[in-house]
Amino acid sequence: MRCRSAAVWIFLALRTALGSVEVRWCTASEPEQQKCEDMSRAFREAGLQPALLCVQGTSADHCVQLIAAHEADAITLDGGAIYEAGKEHGLKPVVGEVYDQEVGTSYYAVAVVRRSSNVTINTLRGVKSCHTGINRTVGWNVPVGYLVDSGRLSVMGCDVLKAVSEYFGGSCVPGAGETRYSESLCRLCRGDTSGEGVCDKSPLERYYDYSGAFRCLAEGAGDVAFVKHSTVLENTDGRTLPSWGHMLMSRDFELLCRDGSRASVTEWRRCHLARVPAHAVVVRADTDAGLIFRLLNEGQRLFSHEGSSFQMFSSEAYGQKNLLFKDSTLELVPIATQTYEAWLGPEYMHAMKGLLCDPNRLPPYLRWCVLSTPEIQKCGDMAVAFSRQRLKPEIQCVSAESPQHCMEQIQAGHIDAVTLNGEDIHTAGKMYGLIPAAGELYAADDRSNSYFVVAVVKRDSAYAFTVDELRGKRSCHSGFGSPAGWDVPVGALIHRGYIRPRNCDVLTAVGRFFNASCVPVNNPKKYPSSLCALCVGDEQGRNKCVGNSQERYYGDSGAFRCLVEGAGDVAFVKHTTIFDNTNGHNPEPWAAHLRSQDYELLCPNGARAEAHQFAACNLAQIPSHAVMVRPDTNIFTVYGLLDKAQDLFGDDHNKNGFKMFDSSSYHGRDLLFKDATVRAVPVGERTTYQDWLGPDYVAALEGMKSQRCSGAAVGAPGASLLPLLPLAAGLLLSSL
């Protein structure tokens, strides 16, 4: 018994040292098992070591599970399967396939259009699309994944097929005939010459595979074809025999680039949707990669040339294609950086993240954090409205005490989402690991997902002054502690040395700088009287200077009204305020007849500018609010829900009974979303809090936290003022 135990121990030690005394290759079909057994026999007869054994699984996914469970050792996978195997099971790619000496271990997924068309990557919605086949890499996975990841295509409830069927104006996606959306996804398919095999994922469908998808475009059935980089050149300029392609010229087609431009079909290296990684052999993390490559390298040296007894890179003898390895493989090469992320590359990784959404892992509810009774009421109405329209996932409303409490509860998994402002986004990301899932857009023609802080004045040549001549003027502010109304303008004036607080008493310093002001505040007791001097309260003159809508000069529109009615000389507001209250956009009596051209902006360089020139003339750019979630949350399902919802409830004039971006019915402001929001927008590539806020804003916030003023002024009404001033100053370092 002792001898047997020793023998077992020696066997296990030897197996560990070598990585394995045998390599168990997993196959996913009967033909593949047959080819594997023939390869095993050929290797054995050639004396190659270690021995190659064949283990038959039912699918590539099953093989991955067998490898993870130590019941098999290796399999060749495509990019999508490599992503899943690495992410879910920790497998690593160790040997890659090379198909083309020009591009090496990769090829490129491209979008092709006719040169005569005006289609771009940004105008694909509604066009007719040609695909190589359902779930094919360059014909489906990459383009659909890219469109989802970039925010151009929103997916609700992981129903990718439905999203694609609604996005394009008809498609040919061979293999989609068995789906619920075949009417749209197979609309352009034609079958063979007798009409058989329509939408089949086989050569019966004339628009199947790379050449077929390009034919779909060339014959005018579709407006865009998703193929690989070599497809156009392989089917034009006299290179094809079939009658449909012999007159086609490559110069009549162009590629769609990710930046919205177009390029020649020969410029695929710079103009593509993604670099697609070659198939690769994957193994467990503890497997000796060198052992695997040495075995396969010896095999390809003997069995990859014409006349050899076994053909590693051909499946013709088995009546199938791409068994064990792709038939187009020229050679196998070792992979140096053995992580799935490095092998797949960032473009493909992003595309896969946009595509892979498992409805079985989708939670039935999205628990939204609410902070007040009015917000609870609006959230409850939103949940009911969404449910009636069968939007998924359904909304549940969960109360918290503060934004930071929301962050804690989301991190702990008790809540899923909350909308936060810039400073809170920084805290949520840095302290609690949360990420943005969607943002707010405040102007239809603005794609920066941010807003600008501006200083607005009346156009008056007899009383013209610059930003350097504000001392002694009367100032209108949206509210104490607001970025646009207080933090940024006061910070700018401190940064430029015009306001010099003594002993951290910023309030008194501001009160002395301006002749008089209206700075509404939640607790005006012990507040410098000059900061309330211009405020007017409600229609009865009550609630003067309070930090809510009872003060007529509260908020951005209120501060602008303070300027309009002659109480102040300058109003500090966000850039949309002028347009929201002029040219008939605000029917209230004080604003009904205002014209935007009667107002100007004060620029940091001492000049004045027109109201529409806010992007070049502003005090600071503030990132928009964002919906923050845990990093394990599928952000595409969150945005997919909000995008479908805003189509129904986003317009203030919608007839569906609920308004996502309007809080007036709940006697509050900015509940769940800012009322100024035009649309919810995808985060695109800005998937971290740093990306969303931008490096300058993050640097300013970091500087703010390291420069906290230690001695707050006696009687200051709030604690948020002083830490924010360095933020505003930091934001303005480059522009001032």
Summary of the structure (lengths in Angstrom):
residues: 736
radius of gyration: 31.9
end to end distance: 84.6
largest distance: 108.2
contacts: 2571
relative contact order: 0.10
helix: 37%
strand: 17%
